[in-house]
Amino acid sequence: MDFESANPSVVKSIKQRDLLNTWLRLYALEQSLPRIENFQPSRIEDELPDLVFMIVEKADPPRLIIESDGTRMSLAYGQTGRGRYLDEYLGARLAPLVMPIYHRCLERALPVYSVSHVDDATGRIVVYERLLLPFSVSQGVTHVIASLKTISEDGSFEIRNLMRGSDLLPTQKLRAVIDRELFHRAPGRVPSADLIEFN
């Protein structure tokens, strides 16, 4: 599946959109990749169970080391990934599906959003939304924060071993690079470049 070119509205989750808007404000302010220490969304404590923090190791191709993983990721994958390479943590079945999404984020140095469908242990379809946000403290992308959201239209679902419990691989529904409208307008604010006419 190819990557679409998208604007921020492609992200459906309100909480993920808040994270993206915080990233966009920093990106617009600095006109470059934000530094990870400046990324301080409101109520980030509430989001920590869904967040995974990663360090980029320069290699060919680059590798990602899981610095800390949210509790939901640990549940979905059946174990914690802290301190491990992401590709090894994902394993031979999932890495070919998932790693291209991370590699695209590193290549483009822009947010990447993906949606896939996964069957839980009882056969319910779970929508798995992944938002990747790149950061830099030097040259290129040095850190990535992944926000991972799971929802089911059937309501409840089994998150334990969600990503490894089924014989079926996740079905990819969307892969997008957010490379358009890379600014965030606060509600009710007029951008400085806009002209205002008074009668």
Secondary structure by P-SEA (a helix, b strand, c coil): cbbbbbcccccccaaaaaaaaaaaaaaaacccccccccccccccccccccbbbbbbcccccbbbbbccccaaaaaaacccccccccccccccccccccaaaaaaaaaacbbbbbbbbbbcccbbbbbbbbbbbbbbccccccbbbbbbbbbbcccccccccccccccccccccbbbbccccccccccccccccbbbbcc
